[in-house]
C-alpha cells in the first residue's frame, strides 16, 4: 500500500506548485500589497508603485533619471529617495483596475503585476548582484598650474554589452580631455588664480552613474571681494579689501590702475586705497586694477563709477488754455546740473511763438485757435546731451453759434415782408453768414448787416 501512495503525494505536491505560479485575475475587493517597479530585465526604472490597501502611491524621479532597485530599496545617483509622490484610490472589479493612475486589466503572476501591456515586478525580487558598479575616487585635488592627471577606475560585475562614458559638467570648462583608458580616468586642467571645483560624471550600462568632484587650489593666491564694487558719481575715497592665502615671507602686494580718474593709489595690509574724481560724463565708467604678489598669479579688479542721471522737470508740468491764446510761462528745474551746460527751449508748433528762457523761466505766446478742433503743441527743452523734456500745450477751440432775435415769427394769411436780426458768437475771420429759404412759399431772402429780410 505504501508503494502506491507515493506517486499520489508527489502528484498533489506538483499540482500545488503549479497552482501557486498560475496567473491570478484580481477579484472584486481584492487588495494588492507591496512595491512594484516596471521590469525591463535590468532592474532599472524611473518610477515605482506602492500599494497599501485601497491606496496607490506613484513615485517618480523629477529628472527622468533611471533608478536601480535591490533588496526592496531604491537608489538614484546621489542615493536619495524619489522626489515626487502622487496618491490615488483604486478599486478592482472582475480583473479590471480603476484609478486615476491606470484603468484596465490587472493580473498577478507570482511577483509580476501586469497592468495592461506594462509589467511590474515586486521590488524584493531585485538583487544587488544583478548590477554593475563604478569603482573610482569621489574627490580629486590638482595643483593650480595647467597639467594632466589620472586616477584608477574599474567596473565591478561588468556585463558583455556594457559601455562607459565620461563628461565634465558645463560649468567645468577648465577640465578637458576627459577619457577612460587602461583602467584609469584621465583628464587635463587649465591654470587658475583662485580655488575652484569642477565635476566629472561617469556612466556605465546597468550601473549607477558616479560624479567626481575635482578641487584645484593654488598654494598662494590673492582673495578679492566676490561682489563688484560700484560707487556713485561724486568724487570720493574708495577702499578695496583683499587678503593673501599662503603668504610668502617678505612679500607685499602692489596695485596699479591706468584710469586717469583714479588717483592716489596706496596699499595697506588689508586694502587697496584710492580716490576717484567726480563723473561729469553721461555714462558710467570702469577702472581696472591689477594686483600683484610674489608667488601668486596677478588678479584684476573692476571698479565701476555711476554717472549722475540728469533730468528736467517743469512747473507746471503742462499747460491748457482757451481758444483766445495769450502770453504764458513755466519754470524749468534741472536735477544734477552740469557745469557750463544750459537749457535750450524750442517751439515745435507754429502757433506757439516768441519762446525765450530767462533765469529758469520759459515765456511764450499762443495764437488764437481759429480752427474747428482743439490742438496740442510742444516746447522742447534740451539740456546738452544729458537730458530732454517736452512741455505740452493744449488749446481749446471756440464753438461758433448764431443767436436769432426773434427766434421765430407768426405771419398772417395775407403774407408780407418780415425781418429778424442775428448775432454770431465767436465769429471766424473771413467767414460770412449766409441765409436761404428751405420752403417755396418763403422768398426774397436777403441779408443786410446783421438783419435778414424775407417775403411770405
TORKOLVO-563237 format. One record per residue: x, y, z of N, C-alpha, C, O in turn. Coordinates in steps of 0.2 Angstrom, whole numbers, plus 5000, padded with zeros to 4 digits. Each point is the difference from the previous one (the first is absolute). Layout:
# TORKOLVO-563237
XYZXYZXYZXYZ...
# end
This chain:
# TORKOLVO-563237
500449945000499650065000500450065000499850054997500849955007500450065000500350024993500150064998500149884998500250024994499650034995500250044996499149955005499550034996499950075002499750044995500449995011499850065002500550064998499950054999500849925000500550054998499850044994500150065000499849914995499850044994499450055001500050064997499649925007499450055001500250065004499850054998500649945007500350065004500450044995499950065001500549924995500450044996499650044995500150054998499449914999499550034996499750065003499950064997499949935009499650065004500550065001499850054999500849935003500550055001500250044994500050065000500049914994500250034994499450044998500150064997499349925004499450044998500050065004499850054998500449955008500050065005500550054997499850065000500849914998500550054998499750044993500150065000499649904996499850034994499550055001499950054997499649935008499550045002500250075002499850054999500849955006500250065003500350054995500150065001500249914993500350044995499550024994500250044996499249945005499550024994499850075000500150045006499749984989499850074999499450015004499549965000500550105004499450015004499650074998500350055000499149944998499650064998499750035007499749965004500450104997499850035006499350015000499650014996500149975010499350005001499850065004500450045003498949974996499750065004500250005007500049955003500250114999500250015007500749985002500250015006500149954989500749985002500550065000499950044996500549965009500550055001500749984998500249945001500250104996500749984998500450045006499950055002500749915000500450035005500750004997500249964995500350085007500750004998500150054995499650044999501149964999500250054996500249974993500349945000499550094994500249974994500350054995499850065001500749924995500350054996500049974993499949944999500150104995499949974994500649964998500650015002499349934995500649954999500250004993499649984996501050045003500349994993500649955000500349994995499749975011500549955000500750025003500449965002499750114999500650035002500050025007500550015003498950005000499950025007500150085000500150025005499850014989500050075000499350034999499649974997500250095006499450034999500050075002500450025003499150024995499950075001499450015005499850065001499949895001499450005004499849945004500349954998499450055007499749945003499350015003499950065001499749895000499450015003500049965007500249955000499550085005499949985006499349995002499650044999500249895002499349995002499949995007500449965004499150074999499849995007499350005001499750065000500049885001499350005000499750034994500149984994499450075006499750034995500350064997499850034996500849985006500450064998500649984996500349955001499850094994500549994995500550065000499750054998500949945003500550055000500550004994500349954999499750104997500450004994500650045002500050065001500649914998500750045002500450014993500149954997500150115002500450014994500550055001500050045005500649954991500550055001499850064996499650004995500750065007499950064997500350014993499850044996500849935003500450014994500049944996500450004995499149955006500049944995500749965000500149974995500350045010500649965001499849935002499649995004500749964993499949935002500249995008500550025002499149945001500149985007500149925000499749974996500750015009500249935000499649975007500050045005499849904994499749975006500349945002500349964996499850035011500349945003499849995007500050055004499849894998499849985007499550055002500050035006499549984990499450045002500250075001499650045004500949994993500250075001500250034993500049964995500050105005500250044994500550055001500050035005500449984990500550055000500050054993499849974995500450095006500150044994500850015000500349985004499950074992500750025000500350025007500549985001499150065002500250025007499749965005500150025006499649924993499849965005499550035004500050005006499550044991499550035004499349974997500049974995499550045009499349974998499750044994500350054998499249924999499650034995499750065003499950015006500050044989499950075003499250024999499850045003499949924992499350024999499549945001500249944999499350075005499549955002499350024999499850065002499849904995499350024998499649945003500249944999499350075005499649955003499349994996499750054998500149895001499449994997499649955004500349955003499050054997499649945002499949964994500050024994499949915007499949964995499549945002499949995006499849984989499549955002500149954994500250014995499649925006500149954996499349974999499749985005500150014989499349964998500249954994500150034995499849915006500049954995500750014996500050004994500650005010500650004997500250074996500550014997499150045005500150074997500150055005499650005005501050034995500250055005499750074997500150024995499750025010499850074999500350055005499949995006500550064991500350055004500250064996500049994994500250065009500250064996500749994997500250034995500249915007500649994997499949954994500350014995499349945006499949954994499349975001499749995006500050004988499349965000500149954995500150024994499849925007500049944995500149945004500049995006500249954990500149945003500650005005500550034999499449935006500649995005500049935002499649965001501150014998500149935001500649995004500550045000499549915005500649985004500349944998499649954999501050045000500349934998500650005005500650034998499449945007500649995005500250075002499550045003501149994996500250075002499950054994500250055001499449934994499950044994499350035001499549965000500450104999499450044999499950034993500550034998499049954999499950024993499450055000499549985001500750084997499450054999500050024992500450044998499149934999500050014993500649964996500149945001500350104996500649974996500650015004500549984998499550065008500650015004500049955006499549995003501149984998500149965005500550035005500550034999499349965008500350025005500349945005499649955000500950065003500349955004500150025007500150065002499749905003500150025007500750025001500549964998499650095006500750025001500449955004500650004999499149965005500449955004500349954995500349955002499550054992500249954995500750024997500349964996499950105005500650034997500649985005499950005006500749994991500549985004500650044998500150024994500350005011500650054999500549974995500350034996499849905004500549974995499850004993500449994996499050045002499850014993500350064997500150014994500250035011500250074997500850005000500349985004499950064991500750025000500150065005499550045001501149985000500150065004500750034998500549964998499650115002500650034998500450025006499750035005500949944995500450015006500550054998500549994996499550075008500550064998499950045006499550005004501150044997500050055005499450055000499950024994499850015011499550055000500350074999499650044998501049975004500350075000500749994998500449965002499850094994500750014998500250075001499650055000501149965002500350075000500650014996500449954999499650104997500550014995500350075001499750045003501049974995500350075002499750054995499649994996500650075006499750064996500250014993499750034996501049955003500250014993499749944995499849955003500250074991499749954995500449935000500650005001499149954997500349945000499549944999499450024998500849925003499549944999500149955006500550015003499049954998500049955006499649944998499750004995500449955009499649944999499849975007500350025005499249944995499849965006499849934998499650004995500549955009499749934998499350005000499650045004500149934991499349994999499949934998500349974995499249995008499849944998499349995000499650035004500149914993499349995000499949935003500349954998499450055008499849935003499449974997499650034998500449905001499549974997499850024993499450024999501149994997499950034993499549954996500049945001499750094994499649964996500350004993500350054998499549904997500350004994499950064996500450024996499050015004499850054996500150075003499750054998500749955008500050065004500450054996500549994997499350075004500450064997500150055005499550025004501150014996500150065005500150064996500350014994499550055009500150064997500150055006499849995006500650064992500250055005499950074997500150014994499850045011499950074997500150055006499849985006500450084993500150055005499450044999499750014995500050025011499550045000500150074996500550024999498950014999500150064996500350065003500350044997499749955010500350065004500749985001500450045004499949914994500749985001500449994994500349964998499650104998500450004993500750005001500449994995499950025011500750005001500349935000500649985000498949975001500249935000499949974993499450004997501149984999499949984993500349934999500449975005499550004989500449944999499849945004500449955001499050055002499749955004500049934997499650004994500749955008499949934997500249955005500350015005499549924993500149945004500549964996499849984994500850015008500449964996500549965005500250025005499949914993500449965004499850005007500550005004498949994998499850005007500150065004500150005006500050064990500150075004499550054997499850004994500050045010499650064998500550064999500450015005499750024989500550054999499750064997499450004997500950065005499750064998500650055001500549995003499450074993500450065001499750065003499350005001501050055001499750055004500550064998500650004999499050065001500450074999500250035006499849985006500650074994500350045005499450045003499650024997500549995010499550045003500350055005500649995003499150074998500250055005499749995007500250025005499249944995499650005006499849925001500149964995499850025011499749935001499449994996499650054999500349894998499349994997499949925000500449965002499050034997499849935000499649984993499750054997500549895000499649984994499849935001500149975005499550014990499649935001500149964994500050034994500249915007500049954994499549945002500049975005499650024990499549955001500149944995500250004995499849945009500149944996499449955000499749995005500149994989499549955000500249944997500449994996499249955006500149944997499449965000499550015004500449954991499449964999499849965006500549975003498950035000499849965005500350025007500149965004500250104996500350025006499850075002499850044996500249985011499950075001500550044998500649985000499350084998500550054997500450025006499750005006500950034993500450025006500250074998500250024994499850035011500350074999500650015004500049995006500550034991500750015004500050085000500050044995500249985011500150075001500850015000500449975003499850084992500750024999500150065003499750054998500849965007500250065004500650024996500549964999499650115000500650034998500250065004499650045001500949955003500250055005500750034999500549965001499750104997500650025000500350015008499650015004501049994997500350005006500050075003499950015006500250044990500050075001499650044995500149994994499450055009499650034995499650065004500050015006499850044990499750065002499349995000499749984996500050045010499250005001499750075000500250045004499449974991499650064999499349995002499849955000499850115001499349995001499749974994500250014994499349945007499749974995499550054996499849994994499950065010499550044997500450064996500550025003499350004992500350064996499850065005499550015003501050044996500050065004499750064996500350014994499250025007499750064997499950055004499750005006500650064992499950065004499650054996499950004994499850065010499650044996500550064997500649995000499150054996500350054996500550055003500450034997499549985010500350055003500849985001500149945000500350115001500749995002500049975007499750035004500849924997500049975007500649965001500349984995499849995011500549955001499749935000499449995001501049974996499749934999500549955003500650015000499249945003500449945003499849944998499449985000501149984997499949934997500349955005500650005000499049965004500349965004500349944997499849984994500849995009500349944997500349965005500150025006500149914993500349965004500549964996499949994994500649985010500549954996499949945004500149995006499849964990500049935002500749974999500250004994500149975011500749974999500550064999500349994995499750065009500550054999500749985000500249955003500250094994500749984999500450065004499950064999500549915005500450055005500450054996500349984995499650085007500450064996499650024994500350054997499249935001499650024994499550055002499750005006500150044989499550055002499650014993500249994995499150035006499650014994500250074997500150055003499849954990500050064996499450014996499749954998500150115001499450014996500150064995500450055002499349944992500150064995499350004996499749955000500250114997499450014997500150064995500350055001499549944992500250054995499550054999500150054996499349945008499550064999500250065003500250005006499850064990500250065002499650035006500250045003499149944997499650025006500149975006499750025005500749934995500249965007500750035002500550004996499550035010500650035002500249985007499649965004501050054998500349995007499949935002499849985006500449974990500049935002500549985005500650024999499249955006500549985005499749935003499449984999501149985004499849935002500249995007500550025003499049965001500149995007500049925001500049964995500050015011500149935001499349974998500049935000499550105000499449974998499550034995499549984999500850084998499550034995500550044995500550035002499249984992500350054995499550065001499450004999501050065002499650065001500250054994500549994997498950055002500150054994499550055001499550005004500550054991499550055000499850004993500449994995498950035003499850014994499750074999499750035004500449994989499750074999499249994999499849954999499950115001499350004998499949984993500350024995499249945004499849984993499550054997499450005001500950044995499650064997499749974993499750044996500449905002499849984993499349985000499750005006500049974989499349985000500049924999499549984997501049995006500049935000500449975006500450045002499549905000500449975005500749994997500149994994500450005011500749984997500349955005499849995006500749974991500349955004500850015000500350034995500049955010500750005001500249935002499749975005500850014992500349935001500650015004500550034998499649945008500549995004500449944999499749944999501050065001500449935000500350005006500450045002499549905002500449995006500549944999499849954997500850075006500549954999500349985007500050045005500249894996500349985006500549954998499849954996500850055007500549954999499749935001499849985006500349974989499849935001499349994999499749945000499950114998499349994998499950034993500350054998499149934999499950034993499650065001499750025005500550034990499750075001499249994999499849954997499950095006499250005000499850084998500450045001499049964996499850074998499350015004499749955002500250114999499450025004499750064996500350054998499049955001499750054996499650055005499549975003500650094997499650055003499650044996500250034995499249975006499550044996499750065003499950005006500150064991499850065003499350024995500150014994499450005010499450024997500050074997500550045002499149984994499950074998499450035003499649975002500450104999499550035003499450014995500150044995499449935005499450004996499750075000499850025005500350014990499750074999499350004997499949974995499650075008499450004998499750075000500250045004499349974992499650075000499349995002499749954998500150095007499350015002499750074999500450055000499049964999499750064999499450015005499749965003500250104999499450025004499650064997500350064999499149934998499749945001500249954995500550014996499349925004500249954995499850014993500349974996499150075003499750014994499650065000499850025006499950004988499650065000499449984996500049984994499450055008499450004996499750075000500050035005499849994989499750075000499450004995499949954996499750115004499450004996500250024993500650014999498950004997500250014993500350074998500350014995499650045010500350074999500750005000500350054997500149905006500750005001500250055005499650025004501050014995500350055005500749985001500449964997499950085008500749995002500049965007499650005004500949954996500049955005500849995002500450024996499749945010500649995002500049945004499549985003501149984998500149955005500750005002500550024997499649955009500749995003500349944998499749945000501050064999500449944998500549995006500350045003499749894999500549985005500449944997499749964997500950045005500549954998500349975006500350035004499649904996500349965005500749984998500149974994500450035011500749994998500250044994500349974996499750095005500350044994500750004999500449985005499850034989500749994998500350074999499750054997500949965005500450074999500050024993500249964996499650105002500050034994499549974995500050024994499549945008499549984996499350045001499950005006499850024989499450045001499449974996500149964996499350055006499449984997499850044994500150065000499749914995499850034994499349984999499849945000499850114998499249994999499950024993500150054997499549904999499850014993499349984999499749955003499950104994499349984998500049954995500350004995499249955005499949954995499450014997499749954996499950105005499450024997500050074997500250055004499549974990500150074998499550045003500150064999499449925005499650045004500250025007499750045003500949934999500350015006500750044998500449984997499650095005500550044997500450045006499849995006500750054992500350045005500349965006499950035006500349924993500349965006500750025002500450014996499650015010500750025003500049975007499649985004501150024999500149975006500550055004500550024998499250005008500450055004500049985007499449995003501250005000500049985007499549945002499750005005500449954991499649945001499350004999499649955002500150104994499350014999499950014992500450044997499249915000499950014993499350044999499549985003500650074992499450044999499849984992500549994996498950025003499849984993499350034999499650025004500249994989499350024998499749944996500349974997499050035004499649954997499550054996499650045002500349944991499650044996499349975001499849955003499750104994499349985001499949944996500249994994499349965008499949944997499450014995499450005003500650014991499550014995499849944997499650004995500749945007499849944997499349975003499850035004500049924993499449975003500149945004499649955001501050055003500249945004500550035005500450044999499749925007500550025005500749974997500049964995500550075007500749984997500550005006499950035005500649934994500549995005500750014996500149984995500350065008500750024998500549995006499849985005500950024993500549995005500550054999500250034995500149985011500650045001500649955002499949975006500650024990500549955002500550045004500350054998499949915007500550035005500649954999499949945001500750084998500649964999500550025005500250065000500149905004500650025004500649964998500249955002500150084993500649974996499949944998499449994997501049965004499949934998499749965006500049934999499950105006499849965006499349985001499849955003499850104995499349995001499550044996500350054997499149935002499550044996499349995003499949955004499750104994499350005003499650034995500250054997499249935003499550034995499450035005499649965003500350114996499550035004499450014995500050034995499449945007499450004996499650055001499850025006499950014989499550065000499449984996500149984994499450025010499349984997499650064999499950035006499849984989499550064999499449984997499949964995499550065009499449994998499850044993500350044998499149944999499850044994499350035002499749985005500250084992499450035002499449984996500049994994499449995009499449974997499650074998499950045003500049964990499650054997499349995000499849954997499850105005499349995000499650064997500350065000499149944998499650054997499450015004499649955001500350115002499450015004499550054996500250054997499249935002499550044997499550035004499849985005500050094993499550045004499550034995500250044996499249945004499749945004500349934997500250004995499749955009500249944998499449964995500249954997499250085003499549984996499550054998500050055004499549944991499550064999499449964997500049954997499450095005499449984998499750054995500050065001499949924993499850044994499249994998499849945000499850114999499350004998500049964993500450004997498949995002499949964994500150044994500149974994499950105006500250044995500750004998500250034995500349955009500750004999500350075001499750045004500849974993500350075001500849995000500349955000500050115002500750005000500250015008499750035003500849924999500250005007500750005001500449994995499950035011500750005001500149975007499649995004501149984997500249995007500850015000500350004995499950015011500750015000500449945003499749955002501050054997500449945002500650035003500350054998500049915006500750015003500449945000499849955003500850064995500549944999500450005006500450055001499649905003500449995006500749974998499949954997500650085005500749974998500149994992500149954998499850114999500050004993500749984997500550025004499649964990500749984997500150054995499650014996501050015004500250054995499949974993500249954998499550104997499949984993499449954999500049984994499750005011499449964999499350045000499950025006499849994989499350045000499449955002500149945000499450095002499449975001499649994994499950054997499849905001499649994995499349985002499949965005499550064991499349995002499749974994500150034995499549925005499649984995499349975002500049975006499550034990499449975002500049934999500349974995499349995009500049934999499349974998499949954998499750115000499349984998499850054994500350055000499349934996499850044994499750065001500050054996499649955010499550065001500450055004499750065001500949935001500450065003500650024994500449964998499550105000500450024994500450075002499950035006500549994989500450065001500450015006499950055004500449904998500450005006500750044999500349984995499850075009500650044999500350025007499750005005501050014995500350035006500350074999500350014996499550035009500350065000500350025007499650005005501050004996500350015007499949945003500249944998499550065008499849955004499349985000499749975005499950054990499349994999499949964994500350014995499249945006499749964994499350034998499650005005500350014989499450024997499749944996500449984996498950015004499749954996499350014999499750045004500049934991499350014998499649945001500349954997499150055005499649945001499450014995499649965000
# end
